[in-house]
Amino acid sequence: MSESDKKEPALFSLALRDIAIVLSAFSLWAATDSWFQVTGLLFADVISAANALFVGYLLGAIFHEWGHYAGAKFSKSVAPLLQPKDITSLFRFNFDFSLNNTYQFHCMSFGGWIAHWGVLLLLFMLIPMDTLGRVFLIASLFGFVVFATVIEIGILKKTFSGLEPKLALGELSKRNFQTASIFGAGSGITTAFLFV
């Protein structure tokens, strides 16, 4: 069976899957945060912080991808949903570069930005930064947001200068990812130090 013959998965089932993943991860982190609040154990605080590193990244990645999808649909892009290969797969749809234009690519890109910066702002306003686990949750999420933003700024600079989006993406190198990782990790670590 070819890729074109595969049936597009239902939006509701994919959204429900990701809602379940987010709620499960967030609940696991919240349980360890509560464990620390109730007992005051240093071990509980360390476990909460360790969970927060993964949960912050996961929240950022999932909201980022759904933001991209919302931006693609807002601009009426051809962007069929994909069935994730496994639980670690973050890609949710296939943006068809041959059928979509640069404006649609920009809408798709900025949709991801709106979503990841929006969830960061929301959690920053809702969660007090008074435990190690809470600080690490926001720091991890911020680190992901900076990482994704740095990667996409490089692409958008090229597309706003006239390069086709597919070619701009094709020019991404290992060095681009390393630079974005340094900025993301540095931002997360700096945030953690500022609030601990």
C-alpha positions in Angstrom: 0.0 0.0 0.0 1.5 3.4 -1.0 1.5 6.5 1.1 -1.2 8.1 -1.0 -3.5 5.1 -0.4 -3.3 5.3 3.3 -6.4 6.7 5.0 -6.0 9.9 6.9 -6.6 9.4 10.6 -9.5 11.1 12.3 -8.7 14.5 13.8 -10.7 13.6 17.0 -8.8 10.4 17.6 -5.4 12.1 17.2 -6.5 15.1 19.4 -7.8 12.7 22.0 -4.6 10.7 22.0 -2.5 13.9 22.6 -4.9 15.2 25.2 -4.4 11.9 27.1 -0.7 12.1 26.7 -0.6 15.7 28.0 -2.9 15.0 30.9 -1.1 11.8 31.9 2.3 13.5 31.8 1.0 16.6 33.6 -0.7 14.4 36.3 2.5 12.4 36.9 4.4 15.7 37.5 1.6 17.1 39.6 1.6 14.0 41.8 5.3 14.3 42.5 4.9 18.0 43.1 2.1 17.2 45.6 4.3 14.5 47.2 6.9 17.2 47.9 4.4 19.7 49.2 2.9 17.2 51.7 6.2 15.6 52.9 8.9 18.2 52.3 11.2 15.4 51.3 14.2 16.5 49.2 13.9 13.2 47.2 10.3 14.1 46.3 11.5 17.6 45.1 14.2 16.1 43.0 11.8 13.5 41.4 9.3 16.3 40.7 12.1 18.4 39.0 13.2 15.4 36.9 9.6 14.8 35.8 9.3 18.5 35.0 12.2 18.4 32.6 10.3 15.8 30.4 6.9 17.2 30.9 7.9 20.8 30.0 9.5 19.5 26.8 6.5 17.3 25.9 4.0 20.2 26.5 6.1 22.5 24.3 6.4 20.0 21.5 2.8 18.9 21.4 1.4 22.4 21.6 3.9 23.5 19.0 2.9 20.8 16.5 -0.8 21.4 17.0 -0.2 25.1 16.6 1.5 24.4 13.2 -1.5 22.3 12.2 -3.9 25.1 13.2 -1.9 27.6 11.3 -1.9 25.4 8.2 -5.7 24.9 8.4 -6.2 28.6 9.0 -4.5 29.3 5.7 -6.4 26.5 4.0 -3.3 24.5 3.4 -3.2 20.9 2.1 -1.9 19.3 5.3 -3.3 15.8 5.9 -2.9 14.3 9.3 -0.5 11.5 10.0 -0.9 8.5 12.2 2.1 8.8 14.6 4.4 5.8 14.3 4.9 5.5 18.0 4.5 7.4 21.3 7.7 9.3 20.6 6.7 10.6 17.2 6.0 14.4 17.3 4.9 15.0 13.7 1.1 15.3 13.4 0.6 16.2 9.7 2.3 16.4 6.3 2.5 19.9 4.9 2.4 19.5 1.1 5.0 21.9 -0.3 4.0 21.2 -3.9 0.4 22.4 -3.3 0.9 25.1 -0.7 2.4 28.6 -1.1 4.8 30.6 1.0 2.0 32.5 2.7 0.5 29.2 3.8 3.9 28.1 5.0 4.3 31.3 7.1 0.8 30.8 8.6 1.7 27.2 9.5 5.0 28.4 11.0 3.6 31.2 13.1 0.8 28.9 14.3 3.5 26.9 16.1 4.9 30.0 17.6 1.6 31.2 18.9 0.8 27.9 20.5 4.2 27.3 22.2 4.6 30.9 23.5 0.9 30.9 24.5 1.2 27.7 26.6 4.4 29.0 28.2 2.7 32.3 29.1 -0.3 30.6 30.5 1.6 28.2 32.7 3.9 31.0 33.9 0.9 33.0 35.0 -0.9 30.0 36.6 1.9 28.1 38.4 3.8 29.8 41.2 7.6 29.3 41.0 8.0 28.2 44.6 9.4 24.7 44.3 12.2 23.1 42.3 9.7 21.0 40.3 7.6 24.1 39.3 10.7 26.1 38.3 12.0 23.2 36.2 8.7 22.8 34.5 8.6 26.4 33.3 12.4 26.3 32.6 12.1 23.2 30.5 9.1 24.5 28.6 11.0 27.8 28.0 14.0 25.9 26.8 11.9 24.1 24.2 10.2 27.3 23.1 13.6 29.0 22.5 15.0 26.0 20.7 12.0 25.8 18.3 12.0 29.5 17.8 15.7 29.7 17.0 15.4 26.9 14.4 12.4 28.5 12.7 13.8 32.0 12.7 16.6 30.8 10.4 14.1 29.2 8.1 11.7 32.2 8.1 14.5 34.7 7.4 15.2 32.7 4.2 11.6 32.4 3.1 10.9 36.1 3.7 13.9 36.8 1.5 12.3 34.8 -1.3 13.6 31.3 -0.9 11.1 28.5 -1.4 10.1 27.0 2.0 11.0 23.4 1.0 14.5 24.6 0.0 14.9 26.6 3.2 14.0 23.5 5.2 16.4 21.5 3.2 19.3 23.8 4.1 18.9 23.0 7.8 22.1 21.5 9.1 23.3 19.6 12.1 25.0 22.9 13.1 21.6 24.7 13.1 20.2 22.1 15.5 23.3 22.4 17.7 23.0 26.2 17.8 19.3 26.0 18.7 20.0 23.4 21.3 22.6 25.6 22.9 20.2 28.6 23.0 17.4 26.4 24.3 19.4 24.7 27.0 21.0 27.9 28.0 17.6 29.7 28.3 16.2 26.8 30.4 19.2 26.7 32.7 19.3 30.5 33.1 15.5 30.5 33.9 16.1 27.7 36.5 18.9 29.7 38.2 16.9 32.9 38.2 13.9 31.3 40.0 15.5 28.7 42.3 
